[in-house]
Amino acid sequence: MNLSQFIANKTAFSEPSAFIGVIIKIAIAGVAIGLAVMIITMSTITGFKNQITDKIFGFWGHLHITNNNITISNEQTPIDSRLTFVDSLLQIAEVTYGGDDESQKTVSNGGIKHVQEYAIASAILNTKTDYEGIFLKGVGFDFDWNNMDRYLEEGRAIKLNQDSLSDDILISEITAKRMQLSVGQKIIVSYLRDKDILKKRFTICGIYKTGLGEFDERFAMVDIRKIQQFLRWDSHEIAGYEVFLDDIDDLDLMDNYIYYSDVLPRGLFAQSIKNKYSSIFEWLELQNINETVILALMIIVCIINMITAILILILERTNMIGILKSLGSTDKSIRRIFLYHGFYIIMWGVIIGNIIGVGLCLIQKHFGVLKLDESDYYLSVAPIEFNLWSILIMNILTVIIVLSTLIIPTYLITKITPVKALRFK
């Protein structure tokens, strides 16, 4: 232990005067509150982004493969499900893609996990007293229900049979409440084809709720063969494929690779859900700006608070500085005393801040104290997701940044002369 640290320990852990004690407590509280707010902000925004994107991708997949032929009436152009490119997609385990230079190429974290077919038709739900426009999403035997099962509020998933078409329909909670429908109830679905109105009777097998108003208000799910009947498509004709990836971080890479690397037959193209529903993802990107602003403000508050505390400590210890200088201590060694003192204050603030921040996050995570308006935020409870490495890095950076700025106010010590300091009271 060097002399500067020894003196810092004696002055920091000795009984301070009432005034200095208050200043130190305020400084510790400032660092603690700032760090707690940063932990809560980062955990909440991470939870928002992950849970909302997880809902979107769970409902739609990560990529859509469709026909690039757009008709004047903006109708779907079917693609042939007998094409063999799907088998090639499922064999993609890792992708290297980028510029001509090897240094510019990017390697994916994974490949393609699952591919499933779908079809869409606009229709009208009819009851004896009400009607409502809806998009019917047709799903087949390859549909992965693991993604949708977690959103089932009542009932069950659609049961598909090889020998007969299923009359099951899965509607959203919003639709069920608006039309006063329940599981097991019969409902008529009308589809306008040319000048004819086709009507089919369905049975509500289940009610789902993703919390994403853009989907819940507009979509119901049925057997894909029912959609083919409505649209007069053959049994091998579908609207497209939903592609699920092993790693969401590969989304842009896989999107470019599939589209530009001749993986798809001529006439087909791939589009990421991120681009298809860009408004939602742009809103999520804005949260990154909010996070950056809040973290920066909290760091600034911590810095100002600590600089003020150190300046007051220097002024309070002016006599001690004069005595040390008269005994031969250098400005550098005396400045270290106050930097050590500042480090102790910061560390106490960091410890308390972590306890408060992590504690409040755990309470919210397990008890859901803070509720949200799901129609505005897509979630009913403020989400919390921890990333221990991010919290650790944030702690380290906070200590380094705040401590580094304390070097500036300690230069005041160089202006203090022994004669003036010993006269100072």
N, C-alpha and C positions, 0 to 999 in steps of 0.2 A: 504494500500500500504506500503510494507516494504522499508527500506532505500535503498537496492540494486536496487529495481525496480524504486524508485524515481530518483536515480542518473542516472540509465540507460535511463529513459525517458528524463531527462534534456540533457544528452550528445547525445542521439540518435536523438532527434528532434530539437536540437539547430543547428545553422548554422555551418556546418563543414568547415574545411579548404579545399582549392581547391584539395589538394592531397587526403585527406580522402574522400572527396565527390566523386571523381572519383573511388576510391577503392570500396566504398559502391555501387555505380551504377553498377560497373562491377560484384560485388557479386550478386546483385539483378538480373541482366541480365542473369548470369550463371544459377541461380535457375530457372528463368522464362523459359529460352530456354530449359533447361533439362526437366522440367515438361511438357512443350508444346510438345516436341518430344515424351515423354512417352505417353501422351494422344493420339496423332496422331497415334503412332505405335500401341497401344492397340486397338483403334477404327478401324483402317484399317485391321489389322490381324483378328480381330473378324469378321469384315465384309466379308473378304475373306473366312474364314472357313465356316461361316453360309450360305453365298449365294451359294458357290460351292456345299456344301453338300446338300443344299436344291434343287439345280438343279438335282443332281444325284438321290436323293431319289424321287423327283417328277417324273422323267422319269422311274425309275425302282422299286420304292417301297423300303421298308427297309429290307425285307427278301424275299428270294425265296424258294418255296417248290417245289421240283422236284423229279423225280425217281432217285434212286441211282444206277440203272443198267446202266453201260456204255458199249456200244458195241465196237467191234474191230475197226469199221469204225468211231467211235466217234459220231454216230447218236443219236438223241434224242429218248428216250423211253417214250412213252406217258403214262399219268396217267388218271384214270377214273374220270371225273368231277362229276359223280353221287355219289361218296363217301361222306358220311355225316360229315366228320371231320371238314369241313369248318364251319358248324353251331356251332360246339364246339369252334372253334377258335374265332368266333365273340362274343362268350359269355364271353371271358376272359376280365375281367375288371381290375383286380389287381393280381399280382403274387408275391409270397414269395418263394425265391429260394436261395440255397447256401449249406453250409456244414451241417453236422449232428447237430452241436451245434447251438442253437438258436441265439447266439450272432454273428455267422458267416453268418446268412441268410440276404438277401437283399430284400427289398420290392420295387416293381416297382412304378413309379409315375402314371402310367395309364395302359391301356390294348391295345387290338387290335382294330383299328378304321375301317379298311376296308380290304377286300380280293377280288382280281380280277384275272381272268384266263388270260393266254397268251399262244402264240405259236410262234416259230421262224422258218423261212425257208430261206435258201440262194438262191438268184435268180439273174437274170440279167435284168436291165432296158434297153430297146431298143428304139431308135428313128431311123429315116431314115438315120441319119448321124453319130450316136454315140451309144455307149453301155457302161454300167458300172455295176460292181458287187455290190450287195446290200444285206443286211439282211432285210427280211420282218418280222415285229413284228405284229402278229395278236392280235386284241383286240375284246372283246365281249360286250354284253349289260351291263355287270357289271363294265365296265371301267369307272373310275372317271376322267372326262374330265376337272375338275377344276384345276388339276395339269398341264395339257398340254395347256389349253386355253391361259395362260399368255405367252406362247412361240410362239403362232401363229403370224406370220408376215403378212401373206396374207391369204385370203380365210376363210374356216370354218373347223370344225372337221368332222370326218367320220360319215355319217348318216347310221344307221343300221335299217333294216326292218325285222320283224319276217317272212314275207312271201317270201322274196327273198334275195339273196346275194348282198351285196353292191359292186359296182365297184369303189368306192372311194379309193384313195391312198393319204396319207399325206407324203410329202417328205421334206427334210431339205433344207435350203437356200443354203448350200454348193453344194448339188446335183443339185438344180435348176440352179444355176449359171454355174456350170461345164458343164451341158448338155443343157443349154439355154432353160429351161422349164419354164412354167408359169401356173397359176391357170386356170383350164378349159381345158387345153391341154390333148389330149389322149396320152397314152404311153403303149407300149407292155412290159409285164413282162414274161420272159422265165424261166422255171424251168426244170432242168435235172432230170428225174426220170428213173432209170435204164438206158436203152439205148434210151429212148424217150425224146423228148423235148416238154414240155407242154407250150403253150402260152396263156396268158390271157390279154385282153385289159382292162386298168384301166383309170379313169379320175382323174387328179390331182385336189383334192378338196381344198387343202391348203398347205401352206409352213410354216414350223416351224424353230425356231432357239433357241437352248438352250445355244449355245456358247461353249459347250463341244465337241471339235473336235472328240474325240473318238466315240461319239454317232452320231453326225450330219453327219459325213463322211460315216457312215456305215449303218444307219437304216432308213427305211421307215415304215409307219404303214398302215395296211389294215384290212379288216374284217377277224376275226379269222377263219371263215368258208372257206375262200379262201385258207388259209394255210392248213386246213384239207383236202381240195381237192388235193392240191399239194402233200401232204405227204401220201395220201390214208388212212387217219385216219377216224374213225367213228365220228359222230357229238358230241359224248360225250367224245372224247379223246383230251387232251390238253397237252402242254409241262409242265405246272406248274402253280403256283399261285404266285402273288405278294402280299405281306402282308405289310400293312401300320400300324404304331403304333401311339398311342396318343402322346407319348413323345419320342423324339430321344434319350434321355439319357438312355432309357430302352433297347437300341439295343442289347448290349452284353448279358444282363440278359435274354431277350426274346429269343434270339438265342439259348442260352444254355437250357432254360426251354423247348422250343418247341422240340428241338432235343433229349434231354435226359429224358424227363418226360412222355414218351409214349403218347404224344398228337397226334402224327402222326401214321397212319397205317404202318404196316410193309412194307418195300421197299421204303419208302419216307424219305427224309431228308431235313432239313432247312439249308440255308446258308445266312449269312448277306451280303448285298451289299458291306459293308466295307471290307469283305474278298474277295469278287468276283472281286472287282476293287481296290485291295490293293495299287497299284502304285499311284493312285490319292490321297488316304488317307494318304499314307506315305509322299507324298509331302506336304500335309497339316500339318502333324505332325512336319515337319521340320520348319514350320512357328512358332511353339511354341518355338523352340530353338532360332530362330532369335529374337523373341519378348523378350525372357529372356536375351539374350546377350545385346540387345539395352537398355533395362530397367536398367540392371546392369551398363552398361557404363555411362548412364546418371546420375545415382545415384553417381557413383564415381566422375564424373565431378563436380557435385554439392558439394560433400564433399570436394574435393581438393580446389575448388574455395572458399568455406566458411572458411576452415581452414586457407588459405592464408590471407583472409580478417581479420579474428579475430587476427592472429599473428601481422599483421600490425597495427590494432587498439590498441593492447596491447603495442606495441612499441611506438606508437604515444602518448598513455596516460600514459607513464611511470612516469612522474612527478605526475600525479593525483594519481597513485597507491602508490607512496612514501608518499604523503601527507595523504592519507587515512590510510595507515599502521601506520604512526607516530601518528595519532589521535586514534589509537586503533582498527581499523577495522581488521577483520580476513581475512586470505587468502580465506576462503570459501565464505564470503560475497562479496569480491571483484570479485571473479570468477563469482559469480551470475550476477554481473553488465554486464559482457561481454556476458554471456549466454543470458540474456534478450536482449541485443543489437543484438546478432546473431539471436534470435528468431524473432525480428522485421524485420530484413533483409530477413529472410526466408519467413515470411508471405507475405511481399510485393512481393517477387519473385513468391510465390504460386498464389497470386491473379492475377498478370500479366500473369503468365504462363497459368492459366486456361482460361483467356480471349483470349489469343493468340491461344492456342490449340483447345479449343472448337469452337472459331470463325472460324478458318481455316477448321475444320471438318464440320461445318455447311455450309460453302461456297461450299466445295466439295460435300456434301450430296445433296444440293439443285440445284447446277449448274453444277456439274460434270466437273470441270475444268481440272483435271488430267485424261487423257485418257490412255488406256492400249492396248497392242496388244492382241486381244482376242485369237489368235491361241496359244499364250504362256501362258497366265494367265487365260483363260476361261471366262474372264470378259472384257467388253469394257471400263468400267469406274472404277477407284479405288473406292471400296466400303467403306462406313463408317457406322458403327453400334455402337451406344452409349450404355454403361451399366453404369448408374449413380452410382450404388453402387460400381462398380469396380473403377470408377474415384474417388469417395469419399475415398475409402480405400487407393488408391494409393497416394492421397493427404496427408492423415493422416500418412501413413508409411514414406513418403518422409520427412515430418516435424520431425517425431520421430527419424529416422535414421540419418539425417543430423545434427539435434540438439544434438543427443547423442555423435556423433563424435567430436563435438566442446568442449566437456569436456576435451579432451586430450590436445589441445593447451593452454587451460586456466591454466594448471599446471605450465606454464612458470612463472606465477605470484608468485608462491612460491619461485622462485629463485631470485626475486627482493627484495633487502633490502632498507629500507627508505633512508639510507645515500647515497647509490649509485644512487637511483632513483632521489633524489633531486638535485644531481649533473648533472643528465642526461639532455641534451638539444637536 
